[in-house]
Amino acid sequence: MAEGEQLWKANCSTRYDAVLEKIPGLIHLPWVGMEYDDSSRRILIVGDSHYNSDGDEGMAVYFTRGIINCCIDLKVSESWNMQRNLMTTFGVGEDDAKEFWRSIAFCNIVQEVMPTSDAKPTDEQFINGGRILKEIINIIRPTDCIIVGVRCERQCGIREWEHSGILSKQWGKRINDADPFYGTYTYPNGEKIPIVNIKHTSQRYRPEQWSEFLKCHIPEAFRFISGSR
């Protein structure tokens, strides 16, 4: 086992890997925190895309896990913009990044790595990502889902979900120059879970405004992540 793989295996569960690896088109296995399954709320946070891997293509399957594991031992303020602002939204304490990441699941909707920081995924990449994300959700079965980045919906990433009846959503009030949605996702057995969409947390993002939105639409998940367990 490679040294990097040993590091993330201390914090990330491999329980679902055998099934996840069968998803057509999946490139990066999602991060599933070691305490995710035993948590009172199983929360999946969905990002947008990865950029500039600069690594061994053979290890692409573990790329997401490597990125998240890098945040484990950092203080919140030392993490990347996306992860730092996400944790700040939930009031995660400066030294509590490890607890945060070990208790949730995370993946990106777009599977391909973008070559440069200003490159944008294509509609096709978002559509394929939406199909793969649906499979991930149905396998790891979160109780709550938070999609980070409003362009996922705008560019058809999950629009097909509405057409097939598994997503029911309403538009929220415009916040921080973004139009979020909230609603429910329906599993094949008919069970529904809350799903929300917020502005991407990497740039020009105001955590305090989005905290209020999340408290309103996923109150139990917000209380769990913020430490009010």
LINLINCOR-V32541 format. One record per backbone hydrogen bond with DSSP energy under -1.0 kcal/mol. CO is the residue of the C=O (numbers start at 1). NH is the residue of the N-H. E is the energy in kcal/mol with one decimal. If there is no record, write none. Layout:
# LINLINCOR-V32541
co={CO/CO}
nh={NH/NH}
e={E/E}
This chain:
# LINLINCOR-V32541
co={2/3/4/5/7/8/8/11/14/16/17/19/20/23/31/32/33/36/42/42/43/44/45/46/47/48/50/56/57/59/60/61/62/63/64/65/66/68/71/75/76/80/81/82/83/84/85/87/88/93/94/96/97/98/102/104/105/106/107/114/116/122/123/124/125/126/127/128/129/130/131/132/133/134/135/136/137/144/145/146/147/149/150/151/152/153/158/159/160/161/161/162/166/168/170/175/178/180/181/182/183/184/185/187/191/193/194/195/196/198/206/207/208/209/210/211/212/213/214/218/219/220/221/222/223/227}
nh={6/7/8/9/10/11/12/34/17/20/21/22/23/26/106/13/36/39/143/144/105/146/107/148/109/110/114/59/60/62/63/29/66/67/68/69/70/71/74/78/79/84/85/86/87/88/89/92/91/96/76/100/101/102/35/33/45/31/47/52/119/126/127/128/129/130/131/132/133/134/135/136/137/138/139/140/141/44/196/46/198/152/154/155/157/156/161/163/164/166/167/165/186/184/182/178/175/172/197/170/195/168/193/190/187/185/145/183/147/149/210/211/212/213/214/215/216/217/218/222/223/224/225/226/228/229}
e={-2.1/-1.7/-1.9/-1.8/-1.0/-1.4/-2.3/-2.6/-1.3/-2.7/-2.8/-1.4/-2.0/-1.8/-2.7/-3.5/-1.9/-1.4/-3.0/-1.5/-2.8/-2.7/-1.7/-3.5/-1.8/-2.5/-3.0/-1.9/-1.6/-1.9/-1.9/-2.5/-2.4/-2.2/-2.4/-2.4/-1.4/-1.3/-1.1/-1.4/-1.3/-3.4/-2.7/-1.6/-2.4/-2.5/-1.9/-2.4/-1.5/-2.3/-2.1/-2.0/-2.6/-2.1/-2.9/-2.5/-2.6/-2.9/-3.1/-2.3/-1.3/-2.1/-2.8/-2.8/-2.2/-2.4/-1.7/-2.2/-2.9/-1.9/-1.4/-2.3/-2.8/-2.1/-1.2/-2.8/-2.0/-2.4/-2.2/-3.2/-2.5/-1.0/-1.7/-2.2/-2.6/-1.6/-1.0/-1.5/-2.1/-2.0/-1.2/-1.0/-2.6/-2.5/-2.2/-1.6/-2.8/-3.1/-2.5/-2.7/-2.1/-2.4/-2.3/-2.4/-3.3/-2.6/-1.9/-2.0/-3.1/-3.2/-1.5/-2.1/-1.2/-1.2/-2.4/-2.6/-1.6/-1.9/-2.8/-2.6/-2.5/-2.1/-2.6/-2.6/-2.0/-1.7}
